[in-house]
């Protein structure tokens, strides 16, 4: 089984590929696309639908387009994932494929030596997931003791 937390090379040499998403018709992709092109992205994929939808065709096309050595660049974490767990799962998959990840707003970048922070977050998330799947060994706080004489009614 590949080590999901294995360090990647500090500098990837492939292309920067962007992904942007808006969730309502009233929003505009221009600002996100501008930020991605300013960051050096040579191609930007964009969806115009809610992040709650699991079917994001441009994201699927983007993930398919990426090659080892490339870096996926997003304007902000919430444009890609609904939760930190979703983000960690997606980025772990990218890292296994030899693809870097960069979020402009949160300054997450797995292609730099500081990208180790993401690996630590991924390890923490894995620990939490593993520990929450085991049944608890004790109930805490302990249950309240049963009333001595429940039929006596309330005290006055």
C-alpha positions as CSV (number, residue, x, y, z in Angstrom):
1,X,0.0,0.0,0.0
2,X,1.5,3.4,-0.9
3,X,2.3,5.8,1.9
4,X,-0.2,8.6,1.5
5,X,1.9,10.9,3.7
6,X,5.2,10.3,1.9
7,X,7.0,13.5,1.2
8,X,6.8,14.7,-2.4
9,X,9.7,16.5,-4.2
10,X,10.0,20.1,-3.0
11,X,9.6,21.5,-6.5
12,X,7.5,20.0,-9.2
13,X,8.4,20.8,-12.8
14,X,5.1,20.3,-14.6
15,X,2.4,22.8,-15.5
16,X,0.1,24.8,-13.1
17,X,-3.5,23.8,-13.8
18,X,-6.3,25.8,-12.2
19,X,-9.8,24.9,-11.1
20,X,-12.5,27.5,-10.3
21,X,-16.2,27.1,-9.3
22,X,-19.1,29.3,-8.7
23,X,-22.3,28.0,-7.1
24,X,-25.0,30.4,-8.3
25,X,-25.9,32.1,-11.5
26,X,-25.4,35.5,-9.9
27,X,-21.8,34.9,-9.3
28,X,-19.0,35.6,-11.8
29,X,-15.9,33.4,-12.5
30,X,-13.8,36.3,-13.7
31,X,-12.1,37.1,-10.4
32,X,-11.2,33.4,-9.8
33,X,-9.9,32.9,-13.3
34,X,-7.9,36.1,-13.1
35,X,-6.3,35.0,-9.8
36,X,-5.4,31.6,-11.3
37,X,-3.9,33.0,-14.5
38,X,-1.9,35.5,-12.4
39,X,-0.6,32.6,-10.4
40,X,0.8,31.1,-13.6
41,X,-1.9,28.6,-14.6
42,X,-1.7,27.6,-18.2
43,X,-5.2,26.1,-18.3
44,X,-8.2,26.7,-16.0
45,X,-11.2,24.4,-15.7
46,X,-14.4,25.9,-14.3
47,X,-17.7,24.6,-13.0
48,X,-20.9,26.7,-12.6
49,X,-22.8,24.7,-10.0
50,X,-23.2,24.0,-6.3
51,X,-20.3,22.4,-4.5
52,X,-22.9,20.1,-2.9
53,X,-23.2,18.4,-6.2
54,X,-21.0,15.4,-6.5
55,X,-21.2,15.6,-10.3
56,X,-18.8,18.4,-11.3
57,X,-17.8,17.6,-14.9
58,X,-15.0,20.2,-15.1
59,X,-13.4,19.1,-11.9
60,X,-13.5,15.5,-13.3
61,X,-11.9,16.7,-16.5
62,X,-9.3,18.7,-14.6
63,X,-8.3,15.7,-12.4
64,X,-8.1,13.6,-15.5
65,X,-5.9,16.2,-17.3
66,X,-3.4,16.5,-14.5
67,X,-0.1,14.5,-15.0
68,X,2.7,13.7,-12.6
69,X,4.7,16.8,-11.9
70,X,1.8,19.2,-12.5
71,X,0.2,21.2,-9.7
72,X,-3.5,21.8,-9.2
73,X,-4.1,25.4,-8.2
74,X,-7.4,26.6,-6.7
75,X,-8.4,30.1,-5.6
76,X,-9.8,28.9,-2.2
77,X,-10.4,25.6,-0.5
78,X,-14.1,26.0,-0.5
79,X,-14.1,26.0,-4.3
80,X,-12.8,22.5,-4.3
81,X,-14.0,20.6,-1.2
82,X,-17.0,20.8,1.1
83,X,-15.0,19.9,4.2
84,X,-11.4,19.5,5.4
85,X,-11.9,15.7,5.2
86,X,-12.9,16.0,1.5
87,X,-9.9,18.2,0.8
88,X,-7.5,15.9,2.5
89,X,-8.8,12.9,0.6
90,X,-8.6,14.7,-2.7
91,X,-5.1,16.1,-2.1
92,X,-3.8,12.7,-0.8
93,X,-4.9,11.2,-4.1
94,X,-3.1,13.9,-6.0
95,X,0.1,13.4,-4.0
96,X,-0.1,9.6,-4.6
97,X,-0.2,10.5,-8.3
98,X,2.8,12.8,-8.1
99,X,0.7,15.9,-8.5
100,X,1.2,19.0,-6.3
101,X,-1.6,21.1,-4.8
102,X,-1.8,24.8,-4.1
103,X,-4.6,26.9,-2.6
104,X,-4.0,30.6,-3.1
105,X,-6.3,32.0,-0.4
106,X,-5.2,29.6,2.4
107,X,-1.5,29.6,1.2
108,X,-1.4,25.8,1.2
109,X,1.3,24.5,-1.1
110,X,2.5,20.9,-1.1
111,X,5.2,21.8,-3.7
112,X,7.3,23.8,-1.2
113,X,9.2,22.6,1.9
114,X,6.4,24.3,4.0
115,X,4.0,21.8,2.4
116,X,4.8,19.5,5.3
117,X,2.0,21.3,7.2
118,X,-0.5,19.6,4.9
119,X,1.0,16.2,5.5
120,X,0.7,16.8,9.2
121,X,-3.0,17.8,8.8
122,X,-3.6,14.7,6.7
123,X,-1.9,12.5,9.4
124,X,-4.1,14.1,12.1
125,X,-7.3,13.6,10.0
126,X,-6.3,9.9,9.5
127,X,-5.7,9.5,13.3
128,X,-9.1,11.1,14.0
129,X,-10.9,8.9,11.5
130,X,-9.3,5.8,12.9
131,X,-9.9,6.6,16.5
132,X,-13.6,7.6,15.9
133,X,-14.3,4.3,14.2
134,X,-13.5,2.3,17.3
135,X,-16.2,1.8,19.9
136,X,-15.6,3.7,23.2
137,X,-14.1,1.7,26.0
138,X,-16.0,3.6,28.8
139,X,-19.0,5.8,28.9
140,X,-18.1,9.3,30.0
141,X,-19.6,10.9,31.9
142,X,-20.9,7.9,33.8
143,X,-24.7,7.6,33.9
144,X,-26.5,9.2,36.8
145,X,-27.4,6.9,39.7
146,X,-31.0,5.7,39.7
147,X,-33.4,7.5,42.1
148,X,-33.7,5.7,45.5
149,X,-37.5,5.9,45.6
150,X,-38.9,7.1,42.3
151,X,-42.5,6.5,43.4
152,X,-42.3,9.0,46.3
153,X,-42.8,11.9,43.9
154,X,-40.9,15.2,43.9
155,X,-39.2,16.4,47.1
156,X,-40.7,19.5,48.8
